Amino acid sequence: MENIVFATFAQDESELEQALVLARSLRTFGGDMKEAPFWLYLPAESPELAGKIGDRSAPLNIKVRTSATPEAAMDYYYSGKTFAAGNAEGAAAGNFKVLAWLDADNVIVREPKDFLIKDGVCFGWRPVMLKLIGSAYNQPPDEFWSRLYAKLSVKPEAIFPVTTPVDNEQIRAYFNAGILIVRPDRGILRKWPVFYEKLYSDPFYQDESKKDIKKNIFLHQTALAGAVLNMLNRDEMVCFDDRHNYPFFFFEKYPAHKQLKSLDDAVTIRHDGVMYRDKGWRDKMADTSKIAQWVKSQFSQ
């Protein structure tokens, strides 16, 4: 059984370009992991997307796969990656000790050694960056969360506090779906879409998602919290430090005392596709690190 496989999902052409940069960063900066298998999942509903890759996948040794999304889930953001994550875990089970499921906007800065989680640990994670629809730990859960815990059979004693890195809010356990390091044989990511379907097929969550766009956007991520808390004990999880999933795209908002002196000190960074939306981002970001310059070069092409 091999140690680790990396995998991601691209919903559209923009995310496809990001995924290629992610793969390139692994091959360039991944150290002893730079030759690890890399799977790129594309939506089965968009067969033309594979043609956009051209001859770029071969030099990066990318294996392109497809994943189908149920029609009922397509009204909700990030459904595609939720079902793709389950498919990736199924493919990795029995073949790899660890699956690193990463959003396409990740960049590997240095060898992510902590991804090789210790024996007995099944899930490596980072908290969500902002509270947004999270449940404040010092207050009773609202109907959205209390119903979720009941529907997904999450026991009260399984819930623990986490602190959001950007706005420093203490909330009930809520994991960032952009960096999920799992033991594939445990089945966490296969449980995720099952629990997600329980939510998006519920009239209550359908109504909540119509009233509040943030709940539509992050419904998939709340289902992830339910799956993890339903399946795992706290001692089976490890929270990575701030150098992992470092929010490059929040460089103007990240608390000063948490900011890395240089992006070169990070292990993985997230850019959230900011390069596509803000043409002035290069001027705003004063960081002169090698990885910042590398990222700039990738998205200047």
N, C-alpha and C positions, 0 to 999 in steps of 0.2 A: 504494500500500500504506500503510495506516494505521500509526502508531507502536506503539500498545500496546492490548491488551485485558486486562481483569481477569476472572478466573473463580474460582469456588469450588464446593464440593459440600456439600449438606446431606443427611445420612442420615435424620434424623428431625425432629420438630417443634422440639425444643430447638435443634438446629443450624440449622434454618431461621430461627429468631428471631435467632440470632447472625449469620447471613449477611445478614439485612436490616440489622443494625447496621453490619456491614462496608461494605455498599453505601452506607449513609447517611453513614458516615465519609468515604468517598471523595468523595461528592458535596459534603460540607461542608468538608473540609480538604485536598482533593487538589490545590489550586492549578491549574496549567495542565492537570492530568490529570483534573480533577473531572468532565469530561464524557465521559471515555473509556468505551467500551462495557463493560458488566458482564454476564457470563453466570453464571447460577445453575443448576447441575446438580442434579437430583433423581433418586432411584432409580426406574427404570422399574417396579420391583416394588412401588412404593407410590404408585399414581396418585392416591390421596386426599390426598397431601401438598400437591400443587399448590393444592388448594382452600383450604388453610390460609393462603395468601398473601392471598387476597381482592383488594382493590383497592390493596394497598400497593406492588405492583411498578411500576405505571405512573408515579407521581411520581418514582421513583428510576431510571426508564428501565432496568429489569432485563429481560434476555431470559432466559426460563425454558426450560431444555432438560432432556432426560432421558438417563439412561445406564443400560445394563443391566449386571448383574454375573453372571458365570457361577456356576451353582449350587455348583460344587465349591469356589469361593472364599469362599462365605458363612460358612464356619466360622471364618474368620480376620478379625480386626479390620481396619478401614480398607480393606477390599477395594474397597468402592464408590468411594471417592475415587481409588483407583489407576486403575481402569478409566475413570472419568470424566475424569481428567487426560489420559489418552491420547486420549479422544474430543475434549476441548477443544483439544488440540494439533492434531489432525487438522482441526478446523474453522477454526483460526487460521492454519494453514499456507497460504501464498500470499496471505493477506489482511492479516496484521499482522506487523510486524517483531519484536515481543516479545509473549510471553504471560506475564502475572503470575498464576501459579497459587497461590492462598492458601487456607489452612484457614479455615473459617468464623469462627473465634474471633479473627481478626486485627482490629485497628482501625488505620486510617490516621490518623496524628497530623499529618503535614505532607506536602507534595508529595514522593513518593518518587522524586526525580530520578535516583538511581542505578539505578533499574529500567530506564532507557533505557541498557542496557549498550553499551559501546563496540564499534565494528567489530572483528571477530575474536574477540570474547567471545560464547560461546553459552550460558553457564550462570552465573547469579548465585545465591549460596547462603549459608546460615548453618549452622554445625555443630549436631549434636544438643545439647540442653541438658545432659544427664547421660550418663555412660558407660553405665550399665545393661548391655545385652548387647553393647556395643561391644567391639572388640578392642584391648587394650592395646598400644601401639606398641613398648614396650620388651620385649615377650615374643613368642614365636612364636604365630601364630594358632592357635586351638583347632580342633577338627574342624568345628565349625559354620561358621567363617569360611574355613578352608582349603578345605573342600568347596565353599563358595559361590564362591570365587575360581576354582576349577577348573571348576565347572559353568557359570559365566557368562563364562568365558574372559577373566578379568582378569589381565593380566600383572603380575608382581611390581614392575616398574619404574613401573607406573601408580599404585601405592599411595603415599600421602604422609600425614604426620601432621597431625591437627587437635587443637585443645584445646577441651574442652567448657566453655562459659561459666559454668555453675553450680558443678560440682564440680571444675573445673580439672584434668581428666584428659587426658593425651595419648593419643589413640587413632588407629587407622587410619581413613582418610578415610570419614566417615559423615555424611550430610547430613540436615538437618532437613527432613522432607517437608511442613512447614507453610508454607514460603515458597520457591517455586521459580520463578525468573525465567529463561525460556528463549527461544531462537530457535526458533520452531515448525517452521521448515523443516528443522531439524537432526534432529528425530525422537526426542529424548531421552525425552519423556514417553510416546511410543508404544512405545518399547522397554521402558519400565518394566513395564507389565502382562505383556508377553511373558516377561520375565525372572522376574517374580513367579510366573507360572504354572509355570515350571520348578521353582521352589522348593516351592510348596504341593502340587504333584503328586508330589513326591519323598517316598517313605516315610520317609527319614531326617528330613526337616524336619517331616513330619506327626507323627512320634514326638516330636521335640524340642519341638514346639509344644504337645503334650499334656502333656509333663512340666513345662514352664516357661511359665506364662501370659505372661511378658514376651516370650518368643520368638514367641508367637502374636500378641501386640499389635504387635510391631515387625517382623514378617517382611516386610511390605510395604516398610518403610524400608530393610531390608538389600538388598532387590531393587533399590531405587533406587540405592544405592551401587554395586551391580554394573553397572547400566546406564550410569551416568555414567562410571565408571572404564573400562568396556569401550569407550566411544564417544569420549571426549574426552581431549585432552592437557591438561596442567596449565595451560598458557598460554591455554587457551580458557575458563577458569573465573575467576570473581572472587568472593572472600568479602566480603560486606558487613560493615560495622563493627557494633559492639554496639548502635547506635541502631536497628538493624533487627531485627525479631523479638524485641524486648525482652520478657522474661518477667514481665509484670505479675502473673501468678499465683504467681510465686516471690518476691514482695516480702519475705518473711520469710527466705528462704534464699539469695538472691543475694549474692555476695561484696560486702562494704561498699565495697571500692576500685573496684568496677565499677558500682556503683549510680549511676544518673543523679540529679542534684540535683533534677530535676523530670521527671515523665513528659512534660511539654511539650517536653523536649529530644529525645525519641525521634522516629523516623520512622514506625515501625510497632510496635505492642505486641500481645502475646498475652494473653488472659485465661483460656483453657482452660475456659470455662464455669463458673468458680469461683462466679459469682453464683448459679448454680442449686443449688450444693451446700453453700455456707457462708453462712448467713443473717447471720453477723456480720462479713462481709468489709469492709463499709463502716467499721465501727468500728476494725478492725485496721489498715486502711491509712490512714496519717496524711497521705499526699500530698494537697496542696490545689491541685494543678495544674488548669488549665482542662479538659484532656482527661480527667482523673480524674473531675471533676464531670460532664462530658458523658457519660462511660460510665455513671456512677451513674444519671444521669437516664434513659438509654436502658433500663436494666434495672430501673428502678423502675416502669416503665409497666405 
